[in-house]
Amino acid sequence: MANLRVRAEAYAFRQLVEHLQANTDVQNIDMMNLSGFCRNCLSKWLCAGAREHGADMSYDEACEDVYGMPYPEWKKKHQTPATAEQLELFKKTHDRHSKHEQPQQRQQQPASPPPKTANAPVSSNVCCQEAPESQAPPETAYGGAAVPLTLSVLTVSDRASRGEYQDESGPAIQDAVRVFAQKTGVFAVTVEHTAIVADDQPAIEARLKEWADTGRSNLIVTTGGTGLSQRDVTPEATARVLHRAVPGIPETLRAESAKFVPLAVLSRAVAGVRHRCLIVNLPGRPKAVRECLNTLLPLLPHALAELSKPTVSLVADDQPAIEARLKEWADSGRSNLIVTTGGTGLSQRDVTPEATARVLHRAVPGIPETLRAESATFVPLAVLSRAVAGVRHRCLIVNQPGRPKAVRECLNTLLPARLGRALKTDVGRLPRTFYQYRVSVL
């Protein structure tokens, strides 16, 4: 319910912004005189809110989101000189405008809204203040030793490859990783490769294979080519070279970015593992790159530590054995639900998703997507789960994590409504209030 309320509030904010963008004849000074806030107030609220939730958004970037263009451009196109009457009213309504402490006082304690009284007008708490100082990206919960991070950055752009404009996104990735490492101490960073290639699928594939197969890079980040145009082929190139997909990473990046830019859901970015190297697609615009990295970077220490673990021969994590057991149980017709637990992480021996995917007749991607999203509310690293779900004959097969606590959290989301509806569809006509579970656990 809380999540729905946040979405509703975000929708209301977007509608307000769209209304203001459509009515450029409404001047900021008129808004201040009437209501005590203006477009600049909205920009600063957006900036402060983004930083409170871990997104390192600048005031200029927030202004561009609110105004629909850079603020100086909007002023040139739409702002008119204030009249004497407007300026006089601005002075008379000053008590309604934001109140704030002097700069030296703000260094001692944060500014707070003025106290509300029964008849006093409520004033904005940001309009006359400087935009808040940029904060560091959120610290990771990783508690181990610094993880070696050997970074390679691939910029995918026809125009940048021809030298028609300077690549800004590739350097932005390097800078963000270095700053995060410096502030958190969780990475020992080395930049191994950087390159710019055209939007050409074979060229992208070849460069990704070259960098991942040498074993010198454990993280490759691409920027660009994730949209809907005919030339945007980075996701296809990446998917062809991956050994194992990690869908939770792009799902999370899209969801977090869409809180600020709804069109972020149109990104087709993918992520996954080739050998011991994590490959992640990011968008092409520098601003979007920085927003995605605010979400991605705290996940990387755990992910790269998992990839670096030595391979241990364990009979339990054997793909043919898992496939054989799933087929046996599903094909017998005695189970309509098989739940696996364990083997959904990033280590070399975590092969449960691959085994499950090979035996499924139809995938049901919404189940693992929902489980990752709900679990990540409490444990952000849940987005690294590679769990899958789907149907074989009339049996629903669902991967769960290996830890008992994580299993219980996932089952709280999965049972009973979602799973009940799925099983009702697959096992035939059952009474509306009755769900028949014939469960096998692997």
C-alpha positions in Angstrom: 0.0 0.0 0.0 2.8 2.4 0.9 4.4 1.7 -2.5 1.1 2.5 -4.3 0.9 5.8 -2.3 4.4 6.8 -3.4 3.5 6.1 -7.0 0.4 8.1 -6.7 2.3 11.0 -5.2 4.9 10.7 -8.0 2.1 10.8 -10.6 0.7 14.0 -9.1 4.1 15.6 -9.2 4.6 14.6 -12.8 1.2 16.0 -13.7 2.0 19.3 -12.0 5.3 19.5 -13.9 3.7 18.8 -17.2 1.0 21.4 -16.5 3.7 24.0 -15.8 5.6 23.0 -18.9 2.5 23.5 -21.0 1.7 26.9 -19.5 4.9 28.8 -20.0 3.1 32.1 -19.9 2.7 31.6 -16.1 5.6 33.5 -14.7 7.6 32.4 -11.6 7.1 35.7 -9.9 3.3 35.3 -10.3 3.5 31.9 -8.7 5.5 33.3 -5.8 3.1 36.1 -5.3 0.1 33.8 -5.3 1.3 30.7 -3.6 4.8 31.3 -2.2 6.6 28.8 -4.5 7.6 28.6 -8.1 9.3 26.2 -10.6 12.7 26.8 -8.9 11.1 25.5 -5.6 10.0 22.3 -7.4 13.5 21.9 -8.8 15.1 22.2 -5.4 12.6 19.9 -3.8 13.3 17.4 -6.6 17.1 17.8 -6.1 16.8 17.4 -2.3 14.5 14.3 -2.6 16.8 12.6 -5.2 19.8 13.0 -2.9 17.9 11.9 0.2 17.2 8.6 -1.7 20.8 8.2 -3.0 20.7 9.8 -6.4 23.4 12.4 -6.8 21.3 14.9 -8.9 22.5 18.5 -9.4 20.3 21.5 -9.2 20.8 22.2 -12.9 19.7 18.7 -13.8 16.6 19.1 -11.5 15.8 22.4 -13.2 16.0 20.7 -16.6 13.5 18.0 -15.5 11.1 20.6 -14.1 11.4 23.2 -16.9 11.7 20.6 -19.7 14.9 22.3 -20.9 17.9 24.0 -19.3 16.8 26.8 -17.1 18.8 29.5 -19.0 17.1 28.5 -22.2 13.7 28.7 -20.6 14.4 32.1 -19.2 15.5 33.3 -22.7 12.4 31.9 -24.4 9.6 32.5 -21.8 10.5 34.8 -18.9 9.3 38.3 -19.2 10.6 41.4 -17.3 8.8 41.8 -14.0 6.4 44.8 -13.9 6.4 47.4 -11.1 3.1 45.9 -9.9 4.5 42.4 -9.8 7.6 43.6 -7.8 5.5 45.5 -5.4 3.2 42.5 -4.8 6.3 40.3 -4.4 7.5 42.6 -1.5 4.0 42.6 0.1 3.8 38.8 0.0 7.3 38.2 1.3 6.0 36.7 4.5 4.6 33.9 2.4 7.9 33.1 0.8 10.4 30.7 2.2 12.1 31.5 5.5 15.6 30.2 6.1 18.6 30.7 8.4 21.6 32.7 7.6 24.5 30.8 5.8 26.6 30.5 9.0 23.6 29.1 10.9 22.9 26.5 8.2 26.4 25.1 8.7 25.5 24.3 12.3 22.0 22.8 11.7 19.8 22.1 8.7 17.2 24.5 7.7 13.7 23.6 8.8 10.3 24.9 7.7 8.8 27.7 9.8 6.4 26.6 12.6 2.8 26.3 11.5 0.1 28.2 13.3 -3.6 28.1 12.8 -3.9 31.2 10.6 -0.3 31.6 9.4 0.4 30.9 5.7 2.6 27.8 5.1 5.8 28.7 3.3 8.3 26.8 1.1 11.4 25.7 2.9 13.8 25.9 -0.1 13.1 28.7 -2.5 15.5 31.3 -1.1 18.1 28.7 -0.1 21.1 27.5 -2.1 20.6 24.1 -3.7 21.7 21.4 -1.3 25.3 20.3 -1.5 26.0 17.1 -3.4 26.2 14.0 -1.3 28.3 10.9 -1.8 26.6 7.9 -3.3 25.0 5.6 -0.7 27.4 3.5 1.1 27.4 -0.2 0.5 26.5 -2.7 3.2 29.5 -4.8 2.1 31.7 -5.5 5.1 34.6 -7.5 3.6 38.0 -6.4 2.4 38.4 -4.1 -0.5 37.4 -5.9 -3.7 39.7 -5.7 -6.8 37.7 -3.9 -9.5 39.3 -4.1 -12.9 37.1 -1.9 -15.1 36.7 -1.8 -18.8 34.3 0.8 -20.4 32.9 0.5 -23.9 31.1 3.5 -25.5 28.8 2.5 -28.3 27.9 5.4 -30.6 28.1 5.9 -34.4 28.7 9.6 -34.1 31.3 9.4 -31.2 33.2 6.6 -33.1 33.4 9.0 -36.1 34.7 11.8 -33.9 31.6 14.0 -34.5 31.2 14.7 -30.8 33.2 14.0 -27.6 32.3 11.0 -25.5 31.2 12.2 -22.1 29.5 9.0 -20.8 32.6 6.8 -20.8 34.7 9.2 -18.7 31.6 9.8 -16.4 31.6 6.0 -15.6 35.3 6.0 -14.7 34.9 9.1 -12.5 31.9 7.8 -10.7 33.5 4.4 -9.9 36.7 6.1 -8.6 34.7 8.6 -6.5 32.6 5.8 -5.0 35.7 3.7 -4.3 37.4 6.6 -2.6 34.5 7.4 -0.4 33.6 3.9 0.6 36.9 2.0 0.5 35.2 -1.1 -0.9 37.1 -1.2 -4.3 40.7 -1.2 -5.4 40.1 0.3 -8.9 42.1 -0.3 -12.0 40.9 0.9 -15.4 42.0 -1.9 -17.9 40.4 -0.9 -21.2 38.4 2.0 -22.7 37.1 2.1 -26.3 34.5 3.7 -28.6 32.8 1.5 -31.2 30.0 2.1 -33.7 26.5 0.7 -33.3 27.6 -2.5 -35.0 26.7 -5.8 -33.3 29.6 -7.9 -34.5 32.1 -5.2 -33.4 30.4 -4.9 -30.0 30.4 -8.7 -29.5 34.1 -9.0 -30.5 35.2 -6.3 -28.1 33.2 -7.7 -25.2 34.6 -11.3 -25.8 38.1 -10.0 -26.1 38.0 -8.1 -22.8 36.1 -10.7 -20.8 38.1 -13.7 -22.1 41.5 -12.3 -21.2 40.6 -12.6 -17.5 42.0 -9.1 -16.7 38.6 -7.4 -16.4 36.0 -8.4 -13.8 33.6 -5.5 -14.8 32.7 -4.3 -18.2 30.3 -1.4 -18.5 28.8 -0.4 -21.8 27.2 3.0 -22.5 24.8 3.7 -25.4 22.8 1.7 -27.9 20.1 0.5 -25.4 17.0 2.2 -27.0 14.5 1.3 -29.6 16.0 2.6 -32.8 17.2 0.2 -35.5 20.8 1.0 -34.7 20.5 0.3 -30.9 22.0 -3.2 -30.8 24.0 -3.2 -27.6 21.6 -5.5 -25.7 21.6 -8.1 -28.5 25.3 -8.1 -28.8 25.7 -8.4 -25.0 23.1 -11.2 -24.7 25.0 -13.2 -27.3 28.3 -13.2 -25.4 26.8 -13.8 -21.9 27.1 -17.2 -20.3 24.6 -16.4 -17.5 22.1 -13.5 -17.4 21.5 -11.4 -14.2 18.1 -9.9 -15.0 17.7 -8.3 -11.6 20.3 -5.6 -12.4 18.6 -4.0 -15.5 15.2 -4.5 -13.9 16.3 -2.5 -10.8 18.1 0.2 -12.9 14.9 0.7 -15.0 12.7 0.9 -11.9 14.9 3.3 -10.0 15.5 5.6 -13.0 11.8 5.6 -13.9 11.1 7.3 -10.6 12.7 10.4 -12.1 12.4 9.8 -15.8 9.4 7.6 -16.7 10.8 6.9 -20.2 13.6 4.9 -18.6 11.3 1.9 -18.8 12.0 1.8 -22.5 15.6 0.9 -22.0 16.4 -2.6 -23.3 19.6 -2.9 -21.3 20.8 -6.4 -20.1 23.4 -7.6 -17.7 25.1 -10.9 -17.0 28.3 -12.9 -16.6 30.9 -14.2 -19.0 33.4 -16.4 -17.3 34.2 -14.3 -14.1 33.4 -10.9 -15.6 30.2 -9.0 -15.0 28.9 -7.1 -18.0 26.3 -4.3 -17.5 24.6 -2.1 -20.2 24.0 1.5 -19.3 22.2 4.2 -21.3 24.1 6.7 -23.4 23.3 10.1 -21.8 25.8 11.2 -19.1 23.0 12.2 -16.7 21.3 8.8 -17.1 24.6 7.1 -16.6 25.2 8.8 -13.3 21.6 8.0 -12.1 22.1 4.3 -12.9 25.5 4.2 -11.2 24.0 5.5 -8.0 21.9 2.3 -7.9 24.5 -0.1 -9.4 27.7 0.8 -7.5 26.5 -0.3 -4.0 25.7 -3.8 -5.5 29.0 -4.4 -7.1 31.2 -5.3 -4.1 29.1 -8.3 -3.2 28.6 -9.3 -6.9 32.4 -9.1 -7.7 33.3 -10.9 -4.5 30.9 -13.7 -5.5 32.4 -14.0 -9.0 35.9 -14.2 -7.5 35.2 -17.2 -5.3 37.1 -20.4 -6.3 35.2 -23.1 -8.0 34.5 -26.0 -5.7 33.2 -29.4 -6.9 29.9 -30.0 -5.2 27.5 -32.7 -6.3 24.5 -30.7 -5.1 25.2 -27.9 -7.7 25.3 -30.1 -10.7 23.2 -28.9 -13.7 22.4 -32.3 -15.3 21.4 -33.7 -11.9 19.1 -30.7 -11.2 17.6 -31.0 -14.7 17.0 -34.7 -14.3 15.2 -34.3 -11.0 13.0 -31.5 -12.2 12.0 -33.5 -15.3 11.2 -36.6 -13.3 9.0 -34.8 -10.8 7.2 -32.6 -13.4 6.7 -35.3 -15.9 5.2 -37.7 -13.4 2.1 -35.5 -13.1 2.0 -35.9 -9.3 3.4 -32.4 -8.5 1.8 -29.1 -9.7 4.4 -27.0 -7.9 8.1 -27.6 -7.6 10.1 -25.1 -5.5 13.9 -25.2 -5.7 16.0 -23.5 -3.1 19.7 -22.4 -3.5 22.0 -22.0 -6.4 20.6 -18.7 -7.8 23.6 -16.4 -7.1 26.6 -15.3 -9.2 29.2 -17.9 -8.3 30.4 -20.4 -10.9 28.6 -23.2 -9.2 25.2 -21.4 -9.1 23.5 -23.2 -12.0 19.9 -23.7 -10.8 18.5 -21.0 -13.1 20.2 -22.5 -16.1 19.0 -26.0 -15.2 15.5 -24.8 -14.6 15.3 -22.7 -17.9 16.3 -25.8 -19.9 13.4 -27.9 -18.6 10.7 -25.2 -18.8 8.1 -25.2 -21.6 7.0 -21.7 -20.8 8.7 -19.0 -18.8 6.8 -16.9 -16.3 9.2 -13.9 -15.8 6.8 -11.9 -13.7 7.3 -14.2 -10.7 11.0 -13.8 -10.2 10.8 -10.1 -11.2 8.3 -9.5 -8.4 10.2 -11.6 -5.9 13.4 -9.6 -6.6 11.6 -6.3 -6.3 9.8 -7.1 -3.1 12.8 -8.7 -1.4 15.0 -5.7 -2.4 12.8 -3.5 -0.3 14.5 -5.2 2.7 17.7 -6.6 1.2 19.0 -4.5 -1.8 21.3 -7.4 -2.8 18.3 -9.5 -3.7 18.4 -7.9 -7.1 21.4 -10.0 -7.9 19.3 -13.2 -7.7 19.1 -15.0 -11.1 16.1 -17.0 -10.2 13.6 -18.0 -12.9 10.1 -19.5 -12.9 7.9 -21.2 -15.4 5.7 -24.1 -16.4 6.5 -27.6 -17.5 3.4 -29.5 -18.5 0.9 -28.6 -15.7 3.6 -28.0 -13.1 4.8 -24.6 -12.0 8.6 -24.5 -11.1 9.9 -21.6 -9.1 13.5 -20.9 -8.0 14.0 -19.5 -4.5 17.2 -18.3 -2.8 19.2 -20.6 -0.4 18.9 -18.8 2.9 15.9 -19.7 5.1 15.1 -16.1 5.9 15.2 -15.1 2.2 13.0 -18.1 1.4 10.4 -17.0 3.9 10.5 -13.4 2.5 9.9 -14.7 -1.0 7.1 -17.0 0.0 5.3 -14.2 1.8 5.1 -12.6 -1.7 4.5 -15.7 -3.6 1.8 -17.3 -1.4 -1.1 -17.6 -1.6 -2.7 -15.3 -4.1 -0.2 -15.1 -7.0 0.7 -18.8 -6.8 -2.8 -19.9 -6.2 -4.0 -18.2 -9.4 -1.1 -19.7 -11.4 -1.9 -23.2 -10.1 -5.6 -22.8 -10.7 -4.9 -22.0 -14.3 -2.7 -25.0 -14.8 -4.4 -27.8 -12.9 -7.9 -27.2 -14.2 -11.1 -25.9 -12.8 -11.1 -25.6 -9.0 -13.5 -23.8 -6.7 -12.6 -20.1 -6.5 -11.7 -20.3 -2.8 -9.7 -23.5 -3.0 -6.1 -23.9 -4.2 -4.8 -27.5 -4.5 -1.0 -27.6 -3.8 0.9 -30.8 -4.6 4.4 -29.5 -3.7 7.8 -30.9 -4.4 10.9 -29.2 -2.9 14.4 -29.5 -4.4 
